[in-house]
Amino acid sequence: MGYFTENIFEFIYGPVANDDVYEALNLYADGTFDREDTIKRLKVKELYNQLAFTTDKALSYLQLLQVI
């Protein structure tokens, strides 16, 4: 097992991977989809971004303003 020695970021913001990717690749691997079908299913439909809080310090900046 290796160790991560690069910079650790408090927050990471960027695109979210679509769960359809995993399914399409599995169906390609077991022969259900051919290459063309797989590529069609891997094309981006709609992009969503996420914000990841990667440390306790980052989480400490969150504050509950109101319970709905």
Biotite code that builds the C-alpha atoms (Angstrom):
import biotite.structure as struc

atoms = struc.array([
    struc.Atom([0.000, 0.000, 0.000], chain_id="A", res_id=1, res_name="MET", atom_name="CA", element="C"),
    struc.Atom([1.315, 3.440, -0.933], chain_id="A", res_id=2, res_name="GLY", atom_name="CA", element="C"),
    struc.Atom([1.058, 6.733, 0.843], chain_id="A", res_id=3, res_name="TYR", atom_name="CA", element="C"),
    struc.Atom([-0.201, 10.008, -0.612], chain_id="A", res_id=4, res_name="PHE", atom_name="CA", element="C"),
    struc.Atom([2.604, 12.555, -0.319], chain_id="A", res_id=5, res_name="THR", atom_name="CA", element="C"),
    struc.Atom([1.267, 15.395, -2.464], chain_id="A", res_id=6, res_name="GLU", atom_name="CA", element="C"),
    struc.Atom([-0.415, 18.573, -1.246], chain_id="A", res_id=7, res_name="ASN", atom_name="CA", element="C"),
    struc.Atom([-3.636, 18.001, 0.662], chain_id="A", res_id=8, res_name="ILE", atom_name="CA", element="C"),
    struc.Atom([-6.411, 20.383, -0.312], chain_id="A", res_id=9, res_name="PHE", atom_name="CA", element="C"),
    struc.Atom([-9.069, 21.501, 2.164], chain_id="A", res_id=10, res_name="GLU", atom_name="CA", element="C"),
    struc.Atom([-11.730, 21.866, -0.544], chain_id="A", res_id=11, res_name="PHE", atom_name="CA", element="C"),
    struc.Atom([-12.030, 20.292, -3.979], chain_id="A", res_id=12, res_name="ILE", atom_name="CA", element="C"),
    struc.Atom([-14.591, 21.604, -6.457], chain_id="A", res_id=13, res_name="TYR", atom_name="CA", element="C"),
    struc.Atom([-15.286, 19.996, -9.811], chain_id="A", res_id=14, res_name="GLY", atom_name="CA", element="C"),
    struc.Atom([-17.402, 17.757, -11.999], chain_id="A", res_id=15, res_name="PRO", atom_name="CA", element="C"),
    struc.Atom([-19.141, 14.703, -10.568], chain_id="A", res_id=16, res_name="VAL", atom_name="CA", element="C"),
    struc.Atom([-18.637, 11.375, -12.314], chain_id="A", res_id=17, res_name="ALA", atom_name="CA", element="C"),
    struc.Atom([-21.852, 9.946, -13.677], chain_id="A", res_id=18, res_name="ASN", atom_name="CA", element="C"),
    struc.Atom([-22.751, 6.460, -12.378], chain_id="A", res_id=19, res_name="ASP", atom_name="CA", element="C"),
    struc.Atom([-23.787, 5.518, -15.925], chain_id="A", res_id=20, res_name="ASP", atom_name="CA", element="C"),
    struc.Atom([-20.088, 5.379, -16.879], chain_id="A", res_id=21, res_name="VAL", atom_name="CA", element="C"),
    struc.Atom([-19.423, 2.369, -14.667], chain_id="A", res_id=22, res_name="TYR", atom_name="CA", element="C"),
    struc.Atom([-22.471, 0.537, -15.983], chain_id="A", res_id=23, res_name="GLU", atom_name="CA", element="C"),
    struc.Atom([-21.641, 1.265, -19.643], chain_id="A", res_id=24, res_name="ALA", atom_name="CA", element="C"),
    struc.Atom([-18.058, 0.024, -19.233], chain_id="A", res_id=25, res_name="LEU", atom_name="CA", element="C"),
    struc.Atom([-19.216, -3.155, -17.523], chain_id="A", res_id=26, res_name="ASN", atom_name="CA", element="C"),
    struc.Atom([-21.733, -3.855, -20.284], chain_id="A", res_id=27, res_name="LEU", atom_name="CA", element="C"),
    struc.Atom([-19.005, -3.280, -22.876], chain_id="A", res_id=28, res_name="TYR", atom_name="CA", element="C"),
    struc.Atom([-16.625, -5.597, -21.016], chain_id="A", res_id=29, res_name="ALA", atom_name="CA", element="C"),
    struc.Atom([-19.125, -8.456, -20.964], chain_id="A", res_id=30, res_name="ASP", atom_name="CA", element="C"),
    struc.Atom([-20.062, -7.985, -24.631], chain_id="A", res_id=31, res_name="GLY", atom_name="CA", element="C"),
    struc.Atom([-23.559, -6.526, -24.215], chain_id="A", res_id=32, res_name="THR", atom_name="CA", element="C"),
    struc.Atom([-22.537, -3.212, -25.856], chain_id="A", res_id=33, res_name="PHE", atom_name="CA", element="C"),
    struc.Atom([-20.262, -2.822, -28.839], chain_id="A", res_id=34, res_name="ASP", atom_name="CA", element="C"),
    struc.Atom([-17.791, 0.051, -29.085], chain_id="A", res_id=35, res_name="ARG", atom_name="CA", element="C"),
    struc.Atom([-20.216, 2.410, -30.838], chain_id="A", res_id=36, res_name="GLU", atom_name="CA", element="C"),
    struc.Atom([-23.016, 1.864, -28.298], chain_id="A", res_id=37, res_name="ASP", atom_name="CA", element="C"),
    struc.Atom([-20.600, 2.351, -25.425], chain_id="A", res_id=38, res_name="THR", atom_name="CA", element="C"),
    struc.Atom([-19.270, 5.644, -26.809], chain_id="A", res_id=39, res_name="ILE", atom_name="CA", element="C"),
    struc.Atom([-22.838, 6.939, -27.258], chain_id="A", res_id=40, res_name="LYS", atom_name="CA", element="C"),
    struc.Atom([-23.601, 6.145, -23.617], chain_id="A", res_id=41, res_name="ARG", atom_name="CA", element="C"),
    struc.Atom([-20.373, 7.738, -22.354], chain_id="A", res_id=42, res_name="LEU", atom_name="CA", element="C"),
    struc.Atom([-21.053, 11.114, -23.953], chain_id="A", res_id=43, res_name="LYS", atom_name="CA", element="C"),
    struc.Atom([-21.762, 13.830, -21.417], chain_id="A", res_id=44, res_name="VAL", atom_name="CA", element="C"),
    struc.Atom([-25.442, 14.499, -20.900], chain_id="A", res_id=45, res_name="LYS", atom_name="CA", element="C"),
    struc.Atom([-25.469, 17.123, -18.194], chain_id="A", res_id=46, res_name="GLU", atom_name="CA", element="C"),
    struc.Atom([-22.629, 18.305, -15.985], chain_id="A", res_id=47, res_name="LEU", atom_name="CA", element="C"),
    struc.Atom([-22.973, 18.662, -12.243], chain_id="A", res_id=48, res_name="TYR", atom_name="CA", element="C"),
    struc.Atom([-20.346, 19.990, -9.877], chain_id="A", res_id=49, res_name="ASN", atom_name="CA", element="C"),
    struc.Atom([-19.635, 19.012, -6.312], chain_id="A", res_id=50, res_name="GLN", atom_name="CA", element="C"),
    struc.Atom([-17.707, 20.524, -3.445], chain_id="A", res_id=51, res_name="LEU", atom_name="CA", element="C"),
    struc.Atom([-15.755, 18.068, -1.312], chain_id="A", res_id=52, res_name="ALA", atom_name="CA", element="C"),
    struc.Atom([-14.654, 18.962, 2.209], chain_id="A", res_id=53, res_name="PHE", atom_name="CA", element="C"),
    struc.Atom([-11.523, 16.851, 2.672], chain_id="A", res_id=54, res_name="THR", atom_name="CA", element="C"),
    struc.Atom([-10.356, 17.731, 6.183], chain_id="A", res_id=55, res_name="THR", atom_name="CA", element="C"),
    struc.Atom([-11.830, 18.394, 9.609], chain_id="A", res_id=56, res_name="ASP", atom_name="CA", element="C"),
    struc.Atom([-10.645, 21.992, 9.278], chain_id="A", res_id=57, res_name="LYS", atom_name="CA", element="C"),
    struc.Atom([-12.655, 22.384, 6.058], chain_id="A", res_id=58, res_name="ALA", atom_name="CA", element="C"),
    struc.Atom([-15.745, 20.948, 7.750], chain_id="A", res_id=59, res_name="LEU", atom_name="CA", element="C"),
    struc.Atom([-15.361, 23.427, 10.600], chain_id="A", res_id=60, res_name="SER", atom_name="CA", element="C"),
    struc.Atom([-16.335, 26.227, 8.181], chain_id="A", res_id=61, res_name="TYR", atom_name="CA", element="C"),
    struc.Atom([-19.839, 24.777, 7.761], chain_id="A", res_id=62, res_name="LEU", atom_name="CA", element="C"),
    struc.Atom([-22.581, 26.351, 9.800], chain_id="A", res_id=63, res_name="GLN", atom_name="CA", element="C"),
    struc.Atom([-26.228, 25.294, 10.043], chain_id="A", res_id=64, res_name="LEU", atom_name="CA", element="C"),
    struc.Atom([-28.339, 28.384, 9.439], chain_id="A", res_id=65, res_name="LEU", atom_name="CA", element="C"),
    struc.Atom([-31.848, 26.941, 9.529], chain_id="A", res_id=66, res_name="GLN", atom_name="CA", element="C"),
    struc.Atom([-33.575, 23.597, 9.863], chain_id="A", res_id=67, res_name="VAL", atom_name="CA", element="C"),
    struc.Atom([-36.358, 23.183, 7.317], chain_id="A", res_id=68, res_name="ILE", atom_name="CA", element="C"),
])
